[in-house]
Amino acid sequence: MLLVAFSACKDQWLERTPQSIITETQVWNDPNMIVGLLANYYERLPTDMGLDGNWRNMADYDDAMWSGYSGEDGRNNLTNYATSRWQLWDYGLIRDINLALESIDKYSTTLNTAQKAQFSAELRFIRAYEYFELVKREGGVPLVLKQLIYDYSGDATALRIPRSKESEIYDFIGTEMDAIKDVIGNTGSTTRANKYTTLALKSRAMLYAGSLAKYNNLLPAPITTTGNEVGIPASMATGYYTKALAAAQEIINSGVYQLYKGTPDKGQNFYDAVCKKGTTNKEVIMVRDFLSAKAKRHSFSYDNIARSIREDNLGSSCVTPSLNFVESFENLDGTAGTLKTRTADNSDYIYYTNLSDIFNNKDARLAGTVIFPGSSFKGLNVEIQAGVMVWNSATSSYTTNTSSVLGSAFTDGKLLTGASGPHASIQEVTNTGFYIKKFIDQGAGTSTRGILSDTWWVRYRLGEIYLNAAEAAFELGQITVALPLINALRERAGFPANSLDASTLTLSRLRNERRVELAFEDHRIWDLKRWRIGHVIWTGNTTNPDNMMYALYPYRIIRPGDATRDGKYVFVKLVAPRFRAPRFFQMNNYYSTIPQSAIDNNPLIIKNPFQ
């Protein structure tokens, strides 16, 4: 009897369902588990900047600089960009997706045909997204579309796949999106890919490919490899631009998305177009979302809130926009955005009654992106004043007074240095005279350690799609197609209707529209790369104003007896005091180095130029 009982227990023991292991069959027959796996893959998609730790990279280009704690001052002293800076070789994610695609076919028995097709399409989207991130950094990479499984024979030759042509990776992305767009589902989702997300990826990728085909070949010495792992023939540019335009137009013409116009204040409206969460924001196509209710939050607001309105912060004010960037916003009359600080003959300052007056009649996207002197945020005044200038009649000049005590008063009892600076040397207060507003959470307590923020990170929105379509149309010579798209974005920003025409829409202006519309959304560096102008703009020369980060410092004037000047404000332009090395982008920065370990493991992997 004991032997029979023991035998029965043994059988039951061996046949028990594991409590700590999820089997392949369980996963691929449970839609909830599959969605959980997809969430993991979405989270692993790379960006150069975002709302987690890599937001610091916003301070490394020319739209902003570092004003935070001194431990990161190296961002203001980048003598060059490392050739490995944008390196990416994440075939771990590619393998996981390939495994998932094969497993759905192998193990799914309870999912219906539509479910299998939808999940497979979503996995293919994520894989194509990852390949786009790879190709824009490394050029052509090995195109691996199935698991590579070693047979332990001692011969790994079959697992060694050479790099594809750069164009082949872009072609793969385009054809994959065409194949899955009508079966991917997820209608209305902003966090999971749907038909319009596939079109957005195609639009962006094809635009990049078209730019590379055109502008790389216009270089005196085009960057290429013998097998075109790097380098796309110029003859392919038109085809790519045509595909980019068609994909963007399909999104625009669908009517599913609209440019956000929910707030009368045009500056606030632009901020809301990017940051406002919820179904009323029909501009956003796809985001990486955060949710306080699930304890999924980030510290971007905590680390970047303006100094004088921070809450329980130990630090703040890290990424601060540059004057260079602020002046890239045009005036509403269409003139250049250069701020007027001196008279035409340079004999005197221009005196402003209010701090914000110097920014009057500016492109409203500035107010939606940047906190500038005279601004408020969260209903609070952001006190920005560098100091006081006192007129010395004996020398017919001003004496400048500042203080290392933020928020301090001058001898007349009025403000000396603002509680939000700017200041030349204090950390965690703006060094440029500006603060970032885009992506800073307006909610109460969102810059505190206990609450933090769940503002979303935008991957795709309709504003970019308009710009993609306009640029592709412009490159194809279809000016009448490009104009209404650009003018729609400008009109939303306060410009009059049809502010540009065929004579005023230039390539330079179109590129500037991308800069001001998409600032801090992870586009600037990639645009300069694909246009092949990074080395032209950032030359490493201190005399080149594009290379140095500039600041704007406001001062209150004390000049008794002169009613036209006393109590007014003047502004001083200067190189931001904590900024050290000019921006320097070199030819070897257009493509990142491939990890040596990848080359060692696979002799078929050829190195990138300049590596």
Secondary structure as the mmCIF struct_conf table of DSSP 4:
data_model
#
loop_
_struct_conf.conf_type_id
_struct_conf.id
_struct_conf.beg_label_comp_id
_struct_conf.beg_label_asym_id
_struct_conf.beg_label_seq_id
_struct_conf.end_label_comp_id
_struct_conf.end_label_asym_id
_struct_conf.end_label_seq_id
HELX_RH_AL_P HELX_RH_AL_P1 LEU A 2 LEU A 14
TURN_TY1_P TURN_TY1_P1 GLU A 15 GLU A 15
HELX_LH_PP_P HELX_LH_PP_P1 ARG A 16 PRO A 18
BEND BEND1 GLN A 19 SER A 20
HELX_RH_AL_P HELX_RH_AL_P2 GLU A 24 VAL A 27
TURN_TY1_P TURN_TY1_P2 TRP A 28 ASN A 29
HELX_RH_AL_P HELX_RH_AL_P3 PRO A 31 GLU A 43
TURN_TY1_P TURN_TY1_P3 ARG A 44 ARG A 44
BEND BEND2 ASP A 48 MET A 49
BEND BEND3 LEU A 51 ASP A 52
HELX_RH_3T_P HELX_RH_3T_P1 GLY A 53 ASP A 60
BEND BEND4 TYR A 61 ASP A 63
STRN STRN1 ALA A 64 TRP A 66
BEND BEND5 GLY A 68 GLY A 68
HELX_RH_3T_P HELX_RH_3T_P2 SER A 70 ASN A 76
BEND BEND6 THR A 79 ASN A 80
TURN_TY1_P TURN_TY1_P4 THR A 83 TRP A 86
HELX_RH_AL_P HELX_RH_AL_P4 TYR A 91 TYR A 107
BEND BEND7 THR A 109 LEU A 111
HELX_RH_AL_P HELX_RH_AL_P5 THR A 113 GLU A 138
BEND BEND8 GLY A 139 GLY A 140
BEND BEND9 LYS A 146 LYS A 146
BEND BEND10 TYR A 152 GLY A 154
HELX_RH_3T_P HELX_RH_3T_P3 THR A 157 LEU A 159
HELX_LH_PP_P HELX_LH_PP_P2 PRO A 162 LYS A 165
HELX_RH_AL_P HELX_RH_AL_P6 GLU A 166 ILE A 180
TURN_TY1_P TURN_TY1_P5 LYS A 181 VAL A 183
TURN_TY1_P TURN_TY1_P6 THR A 187 GLY A 188
BEND BEND11 THR A 190 ARG A 192
HELX_RH_AL_P HELX_RH_AL_P7 LYS A 195 TYR A 215
HELX_RH_3T_P HELX_RH_3T_P4 ASN A 216 LEU A 218
BEND BEND12 LEU A 219 ALA A 221
TURN_TY1_P TURN_TY1_P7 THR A 226 GLY A 227
BEND BEND13 ASN A 228 VAL A 230
HELX_RH_3T_P HELX_RH_3T_P5 ALA A 234 MET A 236
HELX_RH_AL_P HELX_RH_AL_P8 ALA A 237 SER A 254
BEND BEND14 VAL A 256 VAL A 256
BEND BEND15 PRO A 264 ASP A 265
HELX_RH_AL_P HELX_RH_AL_P9 LYS A 266 CYS A 275
BEND BEND16 GLY A 278 GLY A 278
TURN_TY1_P TURN_TY1_P8 THR A 279 THR A 280
BEND BEND17 GLU A 283 GLU A 283
STRN STRN2 VAL A 284 ARG A 288
STRN STRN3 LEU A 291 LEU A 291
HELX_RH_3T_P HELX_RH_3T_P6 SER A 292 LYS A 294
TURN_TY1_P TURN_TY1_P9 ALA A 295 ALA A 295
STRN STRN4 LYS A 296 LYS A 296
STRN STRN5 HIS A 298 HIS A 298
HELX_RH_AL_P HELX_RH_AL_P10 PHE A 300 ASN A 304
BEND BEND18 ILE A 305 ILE A 305
HELX_RH_3T_P HELX_RH_3T_P7 ARG A 307 ILE A 309
BEND BEND19 GLU A 311 ASP A 312
BEND BEND20 LEU A 314 GLY A 315
STRN STRN6 VAL A 319 PRO A 321
HELX_RH_AL_P HELX_RH_AL_P11 LEU A 323 VAL A 326
TURN_TY1_P TURN_TY1_P10 GLU A 327 SER A 328
BEND BEND21 PHE A 329 PHE A 329
HELX_LH_PP_P HELX_LH_PP_P3 GLU A 330 GLU A 330
STRN STRN7 ASN A 331 ASN A 331
TURN_TY1_P TURN_TY1_P11 LEU A 332 ASP A 333
BEND BEND22 GLY A 334 GLY A 334
STRN STRN8 ARG A 342 ARG A 342
TURN_TY1_P TURN_TY1_P12 ALA A 344 ASP A 345
BEND BEND23 ASN A 346 ASP A 348
STRN STRN9 TYR A 349 TYR A 349
HELX_LH_PP_P HELX_LH_PP_P4 ILE A 350 TYR A 351
STRN STRN10 TYR A 352 TYR A 352
BEND BEND24 THR A 353 ASN A 354
HELX_RH_3T_P HELX_RH_3T_P8 LEU A 355 PHE A 359
TURN_TY1_P TURN_TY1_P13 ASN A 360 ASN A 361
STRN STRN11 LYS A 362 LYS A 362
TURN_TY1_P TURN_TY1_P14 ALA A 364 ALA A 364
HELX_RH_AL_P HELX_RH_AL_P12 ARG A 365 THR A 369
STRN STRN12 VAL A 370 ILE A 371
TURN_TY1_P TURN_TY1_P15 PRO A 373 GLY A 374
STRN STRN13 SER A 376 PHE A 377
TURN_TY1_P TURN_TY1_P16 LYS A 378 GLY A 379
STRN STRN14 LEU A 380 ASN A 381
STRN STRN15 GLY A 387 ASN A 392
TURN_TY1_P TURN_TY1_P17 SER A 393 SER A 396
STRN STRN16 SER A 397 ASN A 401
BEND BEND25 SER A 404 VAL A 405
TURN_TY1_P TURN_TY1_P18 LEU A 406 GLY A 407
STRN STRN17 SER A 408 ALA A 409
TURN_TY1_P TURN_TY1_P19 THR A 411 ASP A 412
BEND BEND26 GLY A 413 LYS A 414
STRN STRN18 LEU A 415 THR A 417
TURN_TY1_P TURN_TY1_P20 ALA A 419 SER A 420
BEND BEND27 ALA A 424 SER A 425
TURN_TY1_P TURN_TY1_P21 GLN A 427 GLU A 428
BEND BEND28 VAL A 429 VAL A 429
BEND BEND29 ASN A 431 GLY A 433
STRN STRN19 TYR A 435 ILE A 436
TURN_TY1_P TURN_TY1_P22 LYS A 438 PHE A 439
BEND BEND30 GLY A 443 GLY A 443
TURN_TY1_P TURN_TY1_P23 ALA A 444 SER A 447
BEND BEND31 THR A 448 THR A 448
TURN_TY1_P TURN_TY1_P24 ARG A 449 ILE A 451
STRN STRN20 SER A 453 SER A 453
HELX_LH_PP_P HELX_LH_PP_P5 THR A 455 TRP A 456
STRN STRN21 TRP A 457 ARG A 461
HELX_RH_AL_P HELX_RH_AL_P13 LEU A 462 GLU A 475
TURN_TY1_P TURN_TY1_P25 LEU A 476 GLY A 477
HELX_RH_AL_P HELX_RH_AL_P14 ILE A 479 ARG A 492
TURN_TY1_P TURN_TY1_P26 ALA A 493 GLY A 494
HELX_LH_PP_P HELX_LH_PP_P6 PHE A 495 PRO A 496
TURN_TY1_P TURN_TY1_P27 ALA A 497 ASN A 498
TURN_TY1_P TURN_TY1_P28 ALA A 502 THR A 504
HELX_RH_AL_P HELX_RH_AL_P15 LEU A 507 GLU A 517
BEND BEND32 LEU A 518 LEU A 518
TURN_TY1_P TURN_TY1_P29 ALA A 519 PHE A 520
BEND BEND33 GLU A 521 ASP A 522
HELX_RH_AL_P HELX_RH_AL_P16 ARG A 524 ARG A 530
TURN_TY1_P TURN_TY1_P30 TRP A 531 ARG A 532
HELX_RH_AL_P HELX_RH_AL_P17 GLY A 534 ILE A 537
STRN STRN22 THR A 539 THR A 539
BEND BEND34 GLY A 540 GLY A 540
TURN_TY1_P TURN_TY1_P31 THR A 542 THR A 543
BEND BEND35 ASN A 544 ASN A 544
TURN_TY1_P TURN_TY1_P32 PRO A 545 ASN A 547
BEND BEND36 MET A 548 MET A 548
HELX_LH_PP_P HELX_LH_PP_P7 MET A 549 MET A 549
STRN STRN23 TYR A 550 ILE A 558
TURN_TY1_P TURN_TY1_P33 PRO A 560 GLY A 561
TURN_TY1_P TURN_TY1_P34 ALA A 563 GLY A 567
STRN STRN24 TYR A 569 VAL A 575
TURN_TY1_P TURN_TY1_P35 PRO A 577 ARG A 578
BEND BEND37 ALA A 581 ALA A 581
STRN STRN25 PHE A 584 PHE A 584
HELX_RH_3T_P HELX_RH_3T_P9 MET A 587 ASN A 589
BEND BEND38 TYR A 590 TYR A 591
HELX_LH_PP_P HELX_LH_PP_P8 SER A 592 PRO A 595
HELX_RH_AL_P HELX_RH_AL_P18 GLN A 596 ASN A 601
TURN_TY1_P TURN_TY1_P36 PRO A 603 LEU A 604
HELX_LH_PP_P HELX_LH_PP_P9 ILE A 606 ASN A 608
TURN_TY1_P TURN_TY1_P37 PRO A 609 PHE A 610
#
